[in-house]
Amino acid sequence: MIHLRLLLVTYAPVRLIRNAATAFFFVSLSILALPAQAEPVTLVALGDSLTAGYGLPPDQGLVPQLQSWLAAQGAEVTVVNAGVSGDTTAGGLSRLDWSLTPETDALMVTLGGNDMLRGLPPEEARANLSAILEGAKSKGLPVFLVGMEAPGNYGAEYKAAFDAIYADLAAEFGATLYPFFFQGMTEGNSDPAAMRPFMLEDGIHPNAEGVAKIVADLGPALQAFLAAHRP
């Protein structure tokens, strides 16, 4: 009887250890079988007042509305607002290096509007944007390039030279081109009067409803770009 008790006392811990090891083995297999969770993508939005959200409540600018739109689509993306009101392409270039933190996975560039409004030479804007794309390329970052269009008041030659910048650079650097920042607001109607209800009083910046229209058009193109370049 004493021998039986000793056997039971000796066997019980061994059995517990064996059962625990078996459970650990199967739990480990279950964890390994789970699909890997994708890391969130960090997108830096380098731009001017159109990116910064000039004249709008903090939650109604381009970046927060774009962030909300992407989240609603189930996209794991963090959009960093690197927009500075009044910035030209030269200004964007000057702060490129410190804007592209080590966490950055992709870059969206929305610059050139202030160059155009000030009548700066198109070749200067081209050179600055080219340097921005070259800087992103050197870091291995894909670029989503948002185009701008010049009005006709500087003349046909200026407009043609300025408007061609974005398509040319996108082709040269392999960037993804979104042709015109305001195309979601125009809905195919080039009459400026059609855009007026969606602009602030200055006639330059979109209001919250205008931004929503821009995001609804730009969002799917950006989402496809991010999916194609997910790290």
C-alpha positions in Angstrom: 0.0 0.0 0.0 2.9 2.3 0.9 4.5 1.5 -2.5 1.2 2.4 -4.3 1.0 5.8 -2.5 4.6 6.5 -3.4 3.9 5.7 -7.0 0.9 8.0 -7.1 2.8 10.8 -5.5 5.6 10.4 -8.0 3.4 10.0 -11.0 1.1 12.9 -10.4 3.7 15.7 -11.0 5.1 13.9 -14.0 1.6 13.7 -15.5 0.9 17.4 -14.8 4.2 18.4 -16.5 3.5 16.2 -19.5 0.0 17.6 -19.9 1.3 21.1 -19.6 3.9 20.5 -22.2 1.4 19.0 -24.6 -0.9 22.0 -24.1 2.0 24.4 -24.7 2.9 22.5 -27.9 -0.6 22.8 -29.4 -1.0 26.4 -28.3 2.3 27.2 -30.0 1.1 25.5 -33.2 -2.1 27.6 -33.1 -0.2 30.8 -32.8 2.1 29.9 -35.7 -1.0 29.1 -37.8 -2.5 32.6 -37.2 -2.1 35.0 -40.2 0.6 37.6 -39.6 -0.8 41.1 -38.7 0.3 43.7 -41.2 2.2 46.6 -39.7 0.5 50.0 -40.1 1.9 52.1 -42.9 3.1 55.7 -42.2 2.4 58.1 -44.9 4.0 61.6 -44.7 1.9 64.3 -46.5 4.4 67.0 -47.5 2.5 70.1 -48.7 1.4 73.6 -48.2 -1.9 75.1 -46.8 -4.0 72.7 -48.8 -2.4 69.9 -46.8 -2.2 71.8 -43.5 -5.9 72.5 -43.5 -5.8 76.3 -43.7 -9.0 78.0 -42.4 -10.7 74.8 -41.3 -11.4 73.2 -37.9 -8.6 70.7 -36.8 -10.7 67.7 -37.7 -11.9 68.9 -41.2 -8.6 69.5 -43.0 -7.2 67.2 -45.7 -5.1 65.0 -43.5 -7.8 64.2 -40.8 -10.5 63.7 -43.4 -8.1 61.4 -45.4 -7.2 59.5 -42.3 -10.8 58.9 -41.4 -11.6 57.8 -45.0 -8.7 55.3 -45.1 -9.7 54.0 -41.6 -13.3 53.5 -42.9 -11.9 51.4 -45.7 -10.0 49.2 -43.2 -6.6 50.5 -44.3 -4.0 50.5 -41.5 -2.4 53.8 -42.4 -1.1 56.7 -40.3 -1.1 60.0 -42.2 1.4 62.5 -40.9 0.5 66.2 -41.6 3.7 67.8 -43.0 1.8 70.7 -44.5 3.0 74.3 -43.9 0.8 77.2 -45.0 2.5 79.4 -47.6 5.2 76.9 -48.5 6.6 76.8 -52.0 8.3 73.8 -53.6 11.6 75.4 -52.2 10.2 75.4 -48.7 9.1 71.8 -49.0 12.5 70.8 -50.2 14.2 72.6 -47.4 12.4 70.5 -44.8 12.3 67.2 -46.6 15.0 65.4 -44.7 13.6 66.1 -41.2 10.0 65.3 -42.4 11.0 61.9 -43.5 11.5 60.2 -40.2 12.8 56.6 -40.0 9.1 55.4 -39.5 8.1 56.8 -42.9 6.9 54.2 -45.5 5.6 56.4 -48.2 5.5 60.1 -49.2 2.6 62.2 -50.7 3.7 65.5 -52.2 1.2 68.3 -52.7 3.3 71.4 -53.6 3.5 74.0 -56.3 0.3 76.0 -55.7 2.2 78.9 -54.0 4.9 78.8 -56.7 2.1 79.3 -59.3 0.2 81.9 -57.3 3.4 84.0 -57.0 4.2 83.5 -60.7 7.6 81.9 -59.9 9.3 80.4 -62.9 8.1 76.8 -63.7 11.6 75.6 -64.1 12.3 76.4 -60.4 9.3 74.4 -59.3 10.4 71.6 -61.5 13.9 71.6 -60.1 12.6 71.6 -56.5 10.1 68.9 -57.0 12.7 66.8 -58.9 15.0 67.2 -55.8 12.2 66.1 -53.5 11.5 63.0 -55.6 15.2 62.3 -55.8 15.4 62.6 -52.0 12.5 60.1 -51.5 14.1 57.7 -54.0 17.4 57.8 -52.1 15.5 56.6 -49.1 13.7 53.9 -51.0 10.3 55.6 -50.5 7.5 55.4 -53.0 5.9 58.8 -53.9 2.3 59.8 -54.6 2.6 63.0 -56.5 -0.4 65.4 -56.5 -0.5 67.7 -59.5 -1.5 71.4 -59.7 -2.7 73.4 -62.7 -1.9 77.0 -63.4 -4.6 79.5 -64.4 -4.5 81.2 -67.7 -3.7 84.7 -66.4 0.1 84.1 -66.7 -0.2 83.2 -70.4 -0.5 80.0 -72.3 3.3 79.4 -72.3 3.5 79.6 -68.5 0.5 77.4 -68.1 1.8 74.7 -70.4 5.2 74.7 -68.8 3.8 74.5 -65.2 1.1 71.9 -65.9 3.6 69.6 -67.6 5.9 69.4 -64.5 3.9 66.7 -62.6 3.4 64.2 -65.4 7.0 64.5 -66.5 8.4 64.0 -63.1 6.1 61.1 -62.3 7.3 59.4 -65.4 10.9 60.1 -64.7 10.9 58.9 -61.1 8.3 56.2 -61.3 6.0 58.1 -58.9 2.2 57.6 -58.9 0.5 60.7 -60.3 -2.8 62.1 -59.1 -3.2 64.7 -61.9 -5.0 67.6 -60.2 -5.6 68.3 -56.5 -9.1 69.8 -57.1 -10.4 67.3 -59.6 -12.8 65.8 -57.0 -14.4 69.2 -56.7 -14.7 69.9 -60.4 -16.5 66.7 -61.2 -15.6 67.2 -64.9 -16.8 70.8 -64.9 -14.0 73.2 -65.6 -16.1 76.3 -64.8 -14.7 78.0 -61.7 -18.2 78.9 -60.7 -19.0 75.2 -60.2 -16.3 75.1 -57.5 -17.3 78.3 -55.6 -19.8 76.6 -53.2 -16.9 74.3 -52.0 -14.4 77.1 -51.4 -13.6 79.4 -48.5 -14.2 83.1 -49.0 -10.7 83.6 -50.3 -11.5 81.5 -53.4 -8.2 79.6 -53.0 -8.8 77.0 -50.3 -11.5 74.4 -50.1 -14.0 74.4 -47.3 -14.8 71.3 -45.3 -17.3 70.1 -47.8 -14.9 70.7 -50.6 -12.2 68.7 -48.8 -14.7 65.8 -48.4 -15.2 65.9 -52.2 -11.4 65.9 -52.8 -10.9 63.0 -50.4 -13.7 61.0 -52.0 -11.9 61.2 -55.3 -8.3 61.1 -54.1 -8.8 58.5 -51.5 -9.3 55.4 -53.7 -6.2 56.3 -55.8 -4.1 56.8 -52.6 -5.4 53.5 -51.1 -4.4 51.6 -54.3 -1.0 53.2 -54.2 -0.4 52.2 -50.6 -1.6 48.7 -51.2 0.8 48.4 -54.1 3.7 49.6 -52.0 3.0 48.1 -48.6 6.3 47.2 -46.9 
